[in-house]
Amino acid sequence: MSTAASRSVGESMSESVNGSGSVWPFPFADAGEGSLTRRQWGGLIAAFAALHYLSLLLAAWSGNFDPNPNHDHVFVMRDVLATGLPQRAIWPPGFGYFLAGKWLLMKALGLPYWMGKVLVDVFLVVASGIASVELGRRLTHNRRLAVASGLGLVAAPIFLLASAEGLAVLLFQPIFLGSLILLVGALQRLGGSLALTAAHTALAGGVMGAACLVRANPQFLIFALVPFVLGTLGPGRFGRRLLRTSALVLVFVLGQSLATAPWQSWQRTLGASGVFTAPVLYYAFIDGLPRHPGNRVSDWAREHRAELPLTFESVVNINTRWLREDPGALLRLYALKVVRTWYLSDSGRWDRAILLLHLPWWLGAVFGLGLWYRRLGSRAGVLRRIWTDPALVFLVLTVLYMWGVSALVAGLARYMAPVYGLLGLAAGLAVLSVGKTADRWLRPTTPGGSGGGRP
């Protein structure tokens, strides 16, 4: 499709979806709005399931890729099986309940527990792939880019690792993406009923709350997405748009808070205080400090790990102490965490392999984002140009938020697994561009030099 045709389709879609004048240009929209046929969906589902079983075969052939980091959730599972309720306030209970349910199901079927990876986890992998495709479709209205989003997630080596070892991201991913789908859908329907938009936004918040009960990372994501929400409201007085943005964010937070309220109440019973994710964030921060040997702060944390309490005061004291004693070492530690969070493994033995295996995703995403940026026209100013497409703003802010949270706390590659669908979306654009360029180079030309058709 030509650029002009692509723009006209995108603009018509934007107008039809957003009667309020909000701007969704869909510069890569295809004629079918990105919709897939039943056969295409069937092929994708089969591919997602095959990738999961491939990861299990690789794990069986090579042994576990890494020491299983699920031990924290196993504690919760044991508490749930013994008493029906978690007895530790640190870890979100969602995945522990899931493990307990899987254990009871396998016991009822008379099967060993590991069969849950074969019979149960595959549904989570498929659901993650489907949700990633749907989110990609809603963001771009392009079928090929939507498929690239799903395959980019499920085929990412770090996600295959999670698939093989049955990590918490398997349960987290479809819930997390489901919330984002609902949020994007609500903002694309801003021209409709205000009550319906508010209900969709509240539901998106509730689903995000459920995701936070599995992994705490996205609790504050909605605040990082404020520029995205503001950008979907289109032209108009800034004050009014800001007020509407604040209302939508408040509704989202209300839905999220209602979903997490029972767990927060139980945490108080167990003696915890503060926001419900605070204990696990403190734990992850302290646990991530010793993972960078050679850095003075990291070496100190390794020596004194048992003495560091899992509290907010402890986190503040560590940072203030090293800001006084050796601010350069502290800054270098955070720089290491920012970079290494993309490839750092739990054991430290697989860092280079993770880095090399994911280079195609990273390079493709950077190239694709550059192409996306170029397609937005020639308006002056980088931020002003990006601002014209809410989908691009959403992609960039979501990746940056998840990157920042991961780097700030544990700094492990498996915490970046949720963003590989979005990276696949951008990388898919790069692949399609390279394919079109190669097609033009390889296409036969007429004697006069103009491009001919295929023979």
C-alpha positions in Angstrom: 0.0 0.0 0.0 1.3 3.5 -0.8 2.0 6.0 1.8 -0.8 8.2 0.7 -3.3 5.3 0.6 -2.1 4.1 4.0 -2.6 7.6 5.4 -6.1 7.9 4.0 -7.2 4.6 5.4 -5.7 5.5 8.7 -7.3 8.9 8.9 -10.7 7.4 8.0 -10.4 4.8 10.7 -9.4 7.5 13.2 -12.5 9.6 12.3 -14.8 6.6 12.5 -13.5 5.4 15.9 -13.0 8.8 17.6 -15.9 11.1 17.1 -14.5 13.5 19.7 -11.7 14.5 17.5 -8.9 12.5 19.2 -6.0 11.7 16.9 -5.2 8.1 16.0 -3.6 8.4 12.5 -2.9 4.7 12.0 -0.1 5.4 9.5 0.3 1.6 8.7 -3.4 0.7 8.6 -4.4 -2.0 6.0 -7.7 -2.3 4.3 -9.0 -4.8 6.8 -8.2 -2.8 9.9 -5.7 -5.5 10.9 -8.3 -8.2 11.2 -7.3 -11.9 10.8 -9.2 -14.8 9.4 -10.1 -17.9 11.4 -7.5 -19.8 9.5 -4.8 -17.2 10.3 -5.8 -17.3 14.0 -5.7 -21.1 14.0 -2.2 -21.0 12.5 -1.0 -18.5 15.1 -2.5 -20.5 18.0 -0.7 -23.6 16.7 2.6 -21.7 16.4 2.3 -20.3 19.9 1.6 -23.8 21.3 4.5 -25.3 19.3 6.9 -22.7 20.6 5.9 -23.6 24.2 6.5 -27.3 23.6 9.7 -26.5 21.8 10.9 -24.7 25.0 10.0 -27.7 27.1 12.0 -30.0 24.8 15.0 -27.7 24.9 14.8 -27.6 28.7 14.6 -31.4 28.9 17.5 -31.7 26.5 19.8 -29.2 28.2 18.5 -29.3 31.8 17.1 -26.2 33.4 18.4 -23.0 31.7 18.8 -21.4 35.2 18.1 -22.3 38.8 14.3 -22.0 39.1 13.5 -18.6 40.6 10.0 -19.7 41.6 11.0 -20.6 45.1 9.4 -17.4 46.6 6.0 -18.3 45.0 6.4 -21.9 46.1 6.3 -20.6 49.7 3.0 -18.9 49.0 1.7 -22.1 47.3 2.5 -24.2 50.4 0.8 -21.6 52.6 -2.3 -21.7 50.4 -2.4 -25.5 50.3 -2.0 -25.7 54.1 -4.2 -22.8 55.3 -6.0 -21.4 52.3 -4.3 -18.0 52.7 -0.8 -16.7 52.2 1.2 -16.2 55.4 3.9 -13.9 54.0 3.2 -10.3 53.2 6.2 -9.8 50.8 5.2 -11.6 47.6 1.9 -10.9 45.6 -0.3 -14.0 46.1 -1.6 -14.5 42.5 1.0 -16.8 41.2 1.2 -18.8 44.4 -2.6 -19.5 44.1 -2.1 -20.5 40.5 0.6 -23.0 41.4 -1.6 -24.4 44.2 -4.5 -24.8 41.8 -2.2 -26.5 39.2 -0.9 -28.8 41.9 -4.4 -29.8 43.0 -5.5 -30.3 39.3 -2.6 -32.6 38.6 -3.2 -34.5 41.8 -6.9 -35.0 40.9 -5.9 -36.2 37.4 -3.4 -38.6 38.9 -0.5 -37.0 37.0 2.9 -35.7 38.2 3.1 -32.0 38.9 5.5 -31.3 36.0 2.7 -32.3 33.6 1.1 -29.0 34.4 3.6 -27.4 32.1 2.3 -29.5 29.3 -1.4 -29.3 30.0 -1.9 -26.0 31.7 0.9 -23.6 30.9 0.3 -23.9 27.2 -3.0 -22.1 27.5 -1.2 -19.2 29.2 1.4 -19.0 26.4 -1.3 -19.1 23.7 -3.4 -16.5 25.6 -0.3 -14.2 25.8 0.3 -14.5 22.1 -3.3 -13.8 21.2 -3.4 -10.8 23.5 -0.2 -9.4 22.0 -1.6 -9.8 18.5 -4.8 -8.0 19.6 -3.0 -5.2 21.2 -0.8 -4.8 18.1 -3.9 -4.8 15.9 -5.6 -2.1 18.0 -2.4 0.1 18.0 -1.7 -0.2 14.2 -4.7 -1.6 12.4 -2.1 -3.7 10.5 -2.4 -7.5 10.3 1.2 -8.2 9.7 2.5 -5.9 12.4 -0.1 -7.4 14.8 1.2 -10.9 14.0 4.8 -9.7 14.5 3.8 -8.5 17.9 2.5 -11.9 18.9 5.4 -13.9 17.5 7.9 -11.3 18.8 6.7 -12.0 22.3 6.2 -15.8 22.3 9.4 -16.5 20.3 11.6 -14.2 22.4 14.2 -16.4 24.1 13.6 -14.8 27.5 9.9 -15.7 27.1 10.8 -19.2 26.0 12.9 -19.5 29.2 9.8 -18.4 31.2 7.7 -20.9 29.3 10.1 -23.8 30.0 10.5 -23.0 33.7 6.9 -22.0 34.3 7.7 -18.5 35.7 5.2 -16.0 37.0 5.3 -14.0 33.7 3.2 -16.7 32.1 0.2 -15.9 34.3 1.1 -12.2 34.4 1.4 -11.6 30.7 -2.2 -12.2 29.4 -3.7 -10.3 32.3 -1.3 -7.4 31.8 -1.9 -7.2 28.1 -5.7 -7.6 28.7 -5.7 -4.5 30.8 -3.7 -2.5 28.1 -6.2 -3.7 25.4 -9.1 -2.5 27.5 -7.4 0.9 28.1 -6.5 1.4 24.5 -10.0 0.4 23.4 -11.6 2.8 25.9 -9.5 5.7 24.6 -10.3 4.9 21.0 -14.0 5.2 21.9 -13.8 8.6 23.5 -16.5 9.9 21.1 -19.1 7.6 22.5 -20.9 7.4 25.8 -18.9 9.0 28.7 -20.3 6.4 31.1 -19.2 3.5 28.8 -15.7 5.0 28.5 -15.4 5.3 32.3 -16.6 1.8 32.7 -14.1 0.4 30.3 -11.3 2.5 31.9 -12.3 1.2 35.4 -12.4 -2.4 34.1 -8.9 -1.9 32.6 -7.7 -0.7 36.0 -9.3 -3.7 37.7 -7.6 -6.1 35.3 -4.3 -4.2 35.9 -4.8 -4.7 39.6 -5.2 -8.5 39.0 -1.9 -8.4 37.1 -0.2 -6.6 40.0 -1.3 -9.4 42.2 0.9 -11.7 40.1 3.9 -9.3 39.6 4.1 -5.8 41.2 5.9 -4.0 38.3 2.9 -2.2 36.6 1.3 -0.7 39.7 2.2 2.8 38.7 2.2 2.4 34.9 -0.9 4.5 34.4 0.9 7.6 35.7 3.7 7.0 33.2 1.0 6.8 30.5 -0.5 10.2 31.3 1.1 11.9 28.2 -0.4 9.1 26.1 -3.9 9.6 27.6 -3.6 13.4 27.2 -2.5 12.9 23.5 -5.6 10.8 22.7 -7.9 13.7 23.6 -7.0 15.6 20.5 -7.0 19.4 20.0 -8.7 21.7 22.5 -7.9 23.7 25.6 -5.1 22.2 27.5 -6.7 22.8 30.9 -9.9 20.9 29.8 -7.9 18.0 28.3 -5.8 17.8 31.5 -8.9 17.7 33.6 -10.4 14.8 31.5 -7.0 13.0 31.6 -7.0 13.3 35.4 -10.5 11.9 35.6 -9.7 8.9 33.4 -6.5 8.2 35.4 -8.5 8.4 38.7 -11.1 6.0 37.4 -8.4 3.6 36.3 -6.7 3.8 39.7 -10.0 3.2 41.5 -10.6 0.0 39.5 -7.0 -1.1 40.2 -7.4 -0.3 43.9 -10.6 -2.3 44.2 -9.0 -5.3 42.7 -6.0 -5.2 45.1 -8.0 -4.2 48.2 -8.5 -7.7 49.7 -4.8 -8.5 49.5 -3.9 -5.1 51.0 -6.3 -5.8 53.9 -4.7 -9.2 54.5 -1.2 -7.7 54.3 -2.3 -5.4 57.2 -3.3 -8.4 59.1 0.1 -9.9 58.5 1.8 -6.7 59.8 2.8 -5.0 56.5 2.3 -1.3 55.9 2.5 1.1 52.9 1.4 0.4 49.4 0.7 -3.3 48.8 3.7 -3.7 46.4 6.2 -2.0 48.7 7.5 -5.2 50.5 8.3 -7.0 47.3 9.9 -3.9 45.7 12.1 -3.4 48.7 13.0 -7.1 48.6 13.8 -6.9 44.9 15.9 -3.8 45.3 18.0 -5.4 48.1 18.3 -8.6 46.2 19.5 -6.9 43.0 22.3 -4.9 44.6 24.9 -7.8 44.9 24.5 -8.9 41.2 27.3 -6.6 39.9 30.6 -7.8 41.2 33.5 -5.3 40.9 31.3 -2.4 41.8 32.0 -1.1 45.3 28.4 -0.8 46.4 27.5 -4.2 45.0 30.4 -5.9 46.7 29.5 -4.2 50.0 25.8 -5.3 49.6 27.0 -8.9 49.0 29.0 -8.9 52.2 26.2 -7.4 54.3 23.1 -8.9 52.6 21.9 -10.6 55.8 22.0 -7.4 57.7 19.9 -5.3 55.3 16.2 -5.1 56.4 13.6 -5.1 53.7 12.2 -1.6 54.5 11.9 1.8 52.9 14.3 3.2 55.4 16.9 0.6 54.4 16.6 1.6 50.8 17.0 5.3 51.6 19.9 4.6 54.0 21.8 2.6 51.4 21.5 5.3 48.8 22.3 8.2 51.2 25.3 6.4 52.7 26.9 5.8 49.3 26.0 9.3 48.0 28.2 10.5 50.9 31.0 7.9 50.7 31.3 7.2 47.0 28.7 8.8 44.7 30.6 7.7 41.6 30.3 4.0 42.6 26.5 4.4 43.2 26.0 6.1 39.9 28.0 3.4 38.1 25.9 0.8 39.9 22.7 2.3 38.5 24.2 2.6 35.1 25.1 -1.1 35.2 21.6 -1.9 36.3 20.0 0.1 33.5 22.1 -1.7 30.8 22.3 -5.2 32.3 18.6 -5.4 33.0 18.1 -6.5 29.4 20.4 -9.5 29.6 21.2 -10.3 33.3 20.3 -13.9 34.3 19.6 -15.1 37.9 22.8 -17.1 38.0 24.9 -14.8 35.9 25.9 -17.8 33.7 23.6 -17.0 30.8 24.2 -13.2 30.4 26.2 -13.4 27.1 23.8 -15.9 25.6 20.7 -13.7 26.5 22.5 -10.7 25.0 23.4 -12.3 21.7 20.0 -14.0 21.3 18.0 -10.9 21.7 20.1 -8.6 19.6 17.7 -9.1 16.6 14.8 -7.9 18.7 16.6 -4.8 20.0 18.2 -3.7 16.7 15.0 -4.4 14.8 12.9 -2.4 17.3 15.3 0.6 17.1 15.2 0.5 13.3 11.4 0.1 13.3 10.9 3.0 15.6 13.0 5.1 13.3 10.8 4.2 10.4 7.7 4.9 12.4 9.0 8.3 13.4 9.8 9.1 9.7 6.3 8.2 8.7 4.8 10.8 11.0 5.6 13.7 8.6 8.0 16.6 8.8 6.8 18.6 11.8 9.6 20.3 13.6 10.7 18.9 17.0 11.2 15.3 17.9 8.6 15.2 20.7 6.1 17.2 18.8 6.4 14.8 15.9 6.1 11.7 18.1 3.1 13.3 19.8 1.0 13.1 16.6 0.6 9.3 17.0 -0.8 8.1 20.4 0.2 4.5 19.5 3.8 5.4 19.3 3.7 7.3 22.5 2.0 4.3 24.2 4.7 1.9 22.9 7.6 4.1 24.0 6.2 5.0 27.4 5.3 1.4 28.3 8.7 0.1 27.4 10.5 2.9 29.2 8.4 2.4 32.3 9.0 -1.4 32.5 12.7 -0.8 31.8 13.0 1.8 34.5 11.2 -0.3 37.1 13.2 -3.4 36.3 16.5 -1.5 36.4 15.6 0.2 39.7 14.8 -3.1 41.5 16.1 -6.5 40.6 17.6 -5.6 37.3 17.0 -9.1 35.7 16.3 -9.9 32.1 13.2 -11.9 32.9 11.5 -8.8 34.2 11.8 -7.3 30.7 9.9 -10.3 29.0 6.5 -8.5 29.1 7.7 -5.8 26.6 8.9 -8.1 23.8 5.5 -8.0 22.1 5.9 -4.2 21.8 9.4 -4.6 20.6 8.2 -7.2 18.1 5.7 -4.7 16.8 8.4 -2.2 16.0 10.8 -4.8 14.7 8.0 -6.2 12.5 7.9 -2.8 10.8 11.7 -3.0 10.1 11.3 -6.5 8.7 8.5 -5.4 6.4 10.5 -2.5 5.2 13.6 -4.6 4.5 11.4 -7.1 2.7 9.9 -4.4 0.5 13.3 -3.0 -0.3 14.6 -6.4 -1.2 11.6 -7.0 -3.4 12.3 -3.8 -5.4 15.9 -4.7 -5.8 15.1 -8.2 -7.0 12.2 -7.3 -9.3 13.0 -7.6 -13.0 13.1 -4.3 -14.9 12.0 -3.5 -18.4 14.5 -2.6 -21.1 13.7 1.1 -20.6 14.8 0.8 -17.0 11.3 1.0 -15.3 10.4 -1.7 -12.8 8.5 -4.6 -14.3 6.1 -7.0 -12.7 6.9 -10.4 -11.5 7.3 -12.9 -14.3 
